[in-house]
Amino acid sequence: MPENTRDIEIIRTLAEKYAQIAAKPVMDERRDLWRRHNSLERTRPLIYMRWFAAWEEHPESDLKCEDPFWRGHERFLRMHIVQDWIGDDYVIEPWITQKASIKLPEHGRWGVPYNRIPSPQPGGAWMYDPPVKRLEDREKLAEIHHVIDEEQTARNVERLQEAVGDILTVNVDRTPHYWGFTADISTDLAYIRGLEQVMWDMSDNPEWLHGLLAHMRDGILRVHKEAEEAGDLSLTSHINQAQPYCLELDDPAPNSAPVKRKDLWMFCAAQEFAQISPAMHDEFMFQYQMPILEHFGLVAYGCCEDLTEKIDMLRQLPNLRRIAVVPRADVARSAELIRDEYVFSWRPNPADVMCCGFDEDRIRRIVRDAMEAAKGCHIDITLKDVQTVENEPERLKRWVEIVRDVTEDYA
């Protein structure tokens, strides 16, 4: 089927603008800052705005392409053009990525359907409808593997190469599906068994739960080994919820396979265990995550869960480098425990500073209080989960300006 020439024109125009941004000298300055910062050298506090949940409130979210394939790439290009306008320390890379088409088990990641019970209220919280309701249902889970649909992947890469290959390097990302959140065990465990039931299982069915966790750990380890042996890991497989530059590992680079897990950053979390004690978190999650994480060069741990009283638990992981300090965390206590031994990835509450009004004095006070509490730490600041900017996208840019002004005193 011939390509929609209008779609191609749109993509090429955006790709040219994106390429100009990626070539800015400031990108190399940011790379150097992240390298030093992630390697525990003193830099100014780095800033990262993860605002994409509020994307629909930005004028650039009005996509023009008709073909879903091109709309996906259009969205990526437009988002990153806006990211440059925001002015944080995000690095715009001089390539565009086509994900490989990966074959999953029938019915989903673990061979069972993930269903949700919707809220009766618009915008309300949904509930898990887990497929493993009875203990014997555990047998329904698939044995997972790393399998790529080579024909579909080649077709997609060819389309992108023909459209923009003269403007941007086309990077083919063959990273396995089970990576980051889909390899942290915790995320899928809640879908498979139900979050509340997992909590009961820790007391009522501990040996059964250990068996389920072992099955998931072993499956993820198998997938990672298969991907590594197939030469499908590259330096664009890095993932750390920030910018994956450091002095110990090679920089991200397109089409750089094969590399080993030891050459890469990995990100892991256990948001579903936020209300679980450190001892039970360790027994029923971290002990199963560590065998996966130990294969990697460096690890970032934590997303939205409060890890204040679990930092000593995390110290068991020898290659841990970044720890998330979230809105509910005790910043001062976290700083006392993290010290200068890990990167202190502070995440302020978006409701306080962005989503429910925009009080510049309040923003300055919140940031300054955190910086005072974390003196001596290697701190970066990530504003994430920005669900709304109340239709004022200029807040994004202004927030970065305010934070940069406050943190100048803490370089």
C-alpha positions in Angstrom: 0.0 0.0 0.0 1.5 3.4 -1.0 2.3 5.8 1.8 0.1 8.8 2.5 2.3 11.6 1.1 0.8 14.2 3.5 1.8 12.0 6.5 5.3 11.7 5.2 5.6 15.5 4.7 4.5 16.1 8.3 6.9 13.5 9.7 9.8 14.9 7.6 9.1 18.5 8.7 9.1 17.4 12.4 12.2 15.3 12.0 14.1 18.2 10.5 13.2 20.4 13.5 13.9 17.6 15.9 17.4 17.0 14.3 18.2 20.7 14.7 17.3 20.5 18.4 19.4 17.3 18.9 22.4 19.1 17.4 22.4 21.9 19.9 25.7 22.2 21.9 23.7 22.3 25.1 22.9 18.6 24.6 26.6 17.7 25.0 26.7 19.9 28.1 23.8 18.0 29.6 25.4 14.7 28.8 28.5 15.7 30.6 26.5 16.8 33.7 24.5 13.6 33.8 27.7 11.5 33.4 29.3 13.2 36.4 26.1 13.4 38.5 25.2 9.7 38.0 28.8 8.8 38.9 28.5 10.7 42.2 30.5 13.7 41.2 29.4 17.1 42.4 27.3 19.1 39.8 24.5 21.5 40.1 21.1 19.9 40.8 19.8 18.5 37.5 16.1 18.9 36.5 13.9 16.6 34.6 10.3 17.4 33.7 8.2 14.2 33.0 5.0 15.9 32.0 3.5 13.7 29.3 0.4 12.8 31.2 -0.8 16.3 30.6 0.1 16.1 26.9 -3.5 16.6 25.7 -3.5 20.1 27.2 -0.7 21.2 24.9 -1.4 22.6 21.4 1.2 20.3 19.9 -0.9 17.3 20.9 -3.2 17.9 17.9 -1.7 15.2 15.7 -2.1 15.7 11.9 -1.1 12.3 10.5 -3.8 9.8 9.6 -1.9 6.5 9.6 -1.6 5.1 13.2 2.0 4.1 12.5 3.0 7.7 11.6 0.8 9.1 14.4 3.0 7.3 16.9 6.2 8.8 15.5 4.5 12.2 15.1 3.6 12.1 18.8 7.2 11.3 19.8 8.7 14.1 17.7 6.2 16.7 18.8 6.6 15.7 22.5 10.4 16.1 22.3 10.2 19.4 20.5 8.1 20.6 23.4 10.5 19.1 25.9 13.2 21.3 24.4 11.0 24.3 24.8 10.5 23.4 28.5 14.2 23.9 29.1 15.0 21.2 31.6 18.1 19.0 31.5 16.6 16.3 29.2 18.9 15.1 26.4 17.3 15.0 22.9 19.1 12.2 21.1 20.0 12.5 17.4 18.1 9.4 16.3 14.5 8.1 16.0 13.6 4.7 17.2 11.5 1.9 15.8 10.6 -0.7 18.3 10.9 -4.3 17.2 7.6 -6.2 17.0 7.7 -8.7 19.8 5.5 -11.8 20.0 3.9 -12.3 23.4 2.0 -15.4 24.7 -1.7 -15.7 23.8 -3.8 -13.6 26.2 -1.0 -11.3 27.2 2.4 -11.0 29.0 2.0 -13.9 31.2 -0.5 -15.9 29.2 -3.5 -14.7 31.2 -5.8 -11.7 30.5 -5.5 -8.6 32.6 -8.9 -7.2 33.4 -10.1 -4.2 35.3 -13.3 -3.4 37.1 -14.1 0.2 36.1 -15.2 2.9 38.6 -18.9 3.8 38.5 -17.8 7.4 38.8 -16.2 9.2 35.8 -12.5 9.5 36.5 -12.7 7.2 39.5 -10.3 4.5 40.5 -10.5 1.1 38.8 -10.1 -2.2 40.6 -8.1 -5.3 39.6 -10.0 -8.3 38.2 -7.3 -10.9 38.5 -7.1 -14.0 36.4 -5.5 -16.1 39.2 -8.4 -16.2 41.7 -7.8 -19.7 43.0 -4.5 -21.2 44.0 -4.6 -23.8 41.2 -5.1 -21.0 38.6 -1.3 -20.3 38.9 -0.9 -23.2 36.4 -2.4 -21.0 33.7 0.7 -18.8 33.6 2.8 -19.1 30.5 6.5 -19.9 30.2 7.7 -16.7 28.7 10.4 -16.2 26.0 12.0 -13.5 24.0 10.6 -13.8 20.4 10.7 -11.1 17.7 8.5 -11.0 14.6 11.3 -10.3 12.2 9.1 -9.8 9.1 6.9 -7.1 10.8 9.9 -5.5 12.3 11.7 -5.3 9.0 8.6 -3.7 7.3 8.3 -1.1 10.0 12.0 -0.2 9.9 11.9 0.1 6.1 9.0 2.5 6.3 10.7 4.7 8.8 14.1 4.5 7.0 12.5 5.5 3.7 10.7 8.5 5.2 13.4 10.1 7.4 16.6 8.1 7.1 18.3 10.9 5.3 17.4 13.2 8.2 17.8 11.1 11.3 19.5 7.8 12.1 16.8 5.1 12.5 17.5 3.1 15.6 16.1 -0.4 15.8 15.2 -1.2 19.4 15.2 -5.0 20.0 15.0 -4.7 23.8 12.8 -7.5 25.2 9.3 -6.7 26.2 10.0 -7.7 29.8 12.0 -4.7 30.8 11.6 -2.0 33.5 8.0 -2.1 34.8 7.3 -5.3 32.9 10.3 -6.9 34.6 9.9 -5.6 38.1 7.6 -8.5 39.1 5.5 -6.2 41.3 3.5 -4.6 38.6 2.3 -7.8 37.0 1.9 -9.6 40.3 -0.9 -7.2 41.2 -2.6 -7.7 37.8 -2.3 -11.5 38.1 -3.4 -12.0 41.7 -5.0 -8.7 42.7 -3.3 -6.2 45.0 -5.4 -6.9 48.1 -5.2 -10.7 47.7 -1.4 -10.5 47.4 -1.3 -8.9 50.8 -3.5 -11.8 52.2 -1.3 -14.3 50.5 1.8 -13.1 52.4 0.1 -14.4 55.6 -2.3 -17.1 54.3 -0.4 -18.7 51.4 3.3 -17.7 51.8 4.8 -20.8 50.2 2.3 -20.6 47.3 3.2 -17.0 46.8 6.9 -17.8 46.9 6.3 -20.3 44.1 4.5 -17.7 42.0 7.3 -15.2 42.5 9.9 -17.7 41.6 8.1 -18.5 38.4 8.0 -14.9 37.4 11.7 -14.3 38.4 12.8 -17.3 36.4 10.8 -16.3 33.4 12.2 -12.8 33.4 15.8 -14.1 33.8 15.2 -16.5 30.9 13.9 -13.7 28.6 16.9 -11.5 29.5 19.4 -14.3 28.9 17.7 -15.1 25.6 17.8 -11.5 24.4 21.4 -11.1 25.5 22.5 -14.3 23.7 20.6 -13.3 20.6 22.5 -10.0 20.5 19.3 -7.9 20.9 20.5 -5.7 23.8 22.0 -2.3 22.8 23.1 0.9 24.4 19.6 2.2 23.8 18.3 -0.5 26.1 19.5 1.7 29.1 16.6 2.6 31.5 16.9 4.5 34.8 13.9 7.0 34.9 16.3 9.8 34.2 19.2 10.2 31.7 21.3 7.1 31.5 24.7 8.8 31.2 27.5 7.9 33.6 31.2 7.4 33.6 31.1 3.7 34.3 29.0 2.7 31.4 29.0 3.5 27.7 26.7 6.3 26.5 23.4 5.5 24.7 24.1 4.9 21.0 21.8 3.8 18.1 22.1 0.3 16.6 24.9 -0.5 19.1 24.0 -4.2 19.7 25.2 -6.5 20.9 26.0 -5.6 24.5 25.6 -7.4 27.8 23.3 -6.7 30.7 26.4 -5.6 32.7 26.8 -2.8 30.2 23.4 -1.3 30.9 21.3 0.6 33.4 18.2 -1.1 34.7 15.2 0.5 36.4 13.1 -1.4 39.0 10.3 -0.5 41.4 7.7 -2.0 43.7 4.9 0.6 43.8 2.4 -2.1 44.8 4.5 -2.8 48.0 4.3 0.8 49.3 2.2 -0.2 52.3 4.2 -3.4 53.0 6.7 -3.5 55.8 10.4 -3.5 55.0 10.8 -7.1 56.1 7.9 -8.4 54.0 8.9 -6.3 51.0 12.3 -7.9 51.3 11.0 -11.4 51.6 8.2 -11.3 49.1 9.7 -9.0 46.5 13.2 -7.7 46.8 14.7 -11.1 47.1 13.2 -12.0 43.8 14.1 -8.8 42.1 17.8 -8.9 43.1 18.7 -12.0 41.0 17.4 -10.1 38.0 19.0 -6.8 38.8 22.4 -8.2 39.8 23.2 -8.9 36.1 23.1 -5.2 35.2 25.8 -2.5 35.4 23.8 0.0 37.5 20.3 0.1 38.9 17.8 2.8 39.7 15.1 1.8 42.2 11.8 3.3 43.0 9.0 5.2 41.2 6.1 6.5 43.3 6.5 4.3 46.4 7.9 5.7 49.7 11.2 4.0 50.3 12.2 6.0 53.4 12.3 3.0 55.7 13.5 0.6 53.0 16.8 2.2 52.1 18.8 -0.2 54.3 17.0 -3.1 52.5 18.1 -1.6 49.1 21.7 -1.5 50.2 21.8 -5.3 49.7 22.0 -4.6 45.9 25.7 -3.9 45.1 25.1 -2.2 41.8 22.4 0.2 43.1 23.1 3.8 42.1 19.8 5.8 42.1 17.0 5.9 44.7 13.7 7.6 44.3 12.5 10.0 47.0 8.8 10.6 46.4 6.3 13.1 47.6 5.2 11.0 50.5 8.8 10.3 51.6 10.5 11.9 54.5 13.1 14.0 52.7 15.3 14.7 55.7 15.3 11.1 56.8 16.0 9.8 53.3 18.9 12.2 53.0 20.3 10.9 56.3 20.2 7.3 55.0 21.2 7.9 51.4 24.0 10.4 52.2 26.4 10.8 49.3 26.5 7.1 48.5 23.7 7.1 45.9 21.9 9.6 43.7 19.0 11.2 45.6 16.3 11.4 42.9 13.7 13.8 44.5 10.2 13.9 43.1 8.1 16.8 44.4 4.3 16.5 44.5 2.9 17.7 41.2 -0.4 18.6 43.0 1.6 21.0 45.2 3.6 22.7 42.4 1.7 22.3 39.1 -1.7 20.6 39.0 -3.8 22.6 41.5 -2.8 26.2 41.0 0.6 27.7 40.3 1.9 29.6 43.3 5.5 30.6 42.6 6.3 31.5 46.2 5.0 28.1 47.3 7.1 26.4 44.6 10.2 28.2 45.8 9.6 27.3 49.4 9.0 23.6 48.7 12.1 23.3 46.6 14.3 25.3 49.0 13.1 23.2 52.0 14.0 20.0 50.1 17.3 21.3 49.1 18.2 22.3 52.6 17.1 18.8 53.9 19.2 17.1 51.3 22.4 19.1 51.6 25.4 16.9 50.9 23.4 14.5 48.7 23.8 14.1 44.9 20.3 15.4 44.2 18.3 15.7 41.0 14.7 16.8 40.7 12.1 15.0 38.6 8.6 16.4 38.3 6.6 13.4 37.2 2.9 12.4 37.0 1.8 15.8 35.9 -1.8 14.9 35.2 -2.9 18.4 34.4 -1.5 21.9 33.9 -5.1 23.3 34.1 -4.7 24.2 30.4 -1.8 26.5 31.1 1.2 24.6 29.4 3.4 27.6 30.0 3.6 26.5 33.6 5.9 23.7 32.6 8.6 26.1 31.3 8.1 28.5 34.2 8.4 25.7 36.8 11.8 24.8 35.4 12.9 28.4 35.5 11.9 28.8 39.1 13.6 25.6 40.2 16.8 26.4 38.4 16.8 29.8 40.1 16.4 28.3 43.5 18.9 25.5 43.0 21.6 27.7 41.8 22.5 28.3 45.4 23.1 24.5 45.9 25.5 23.7 43.1 
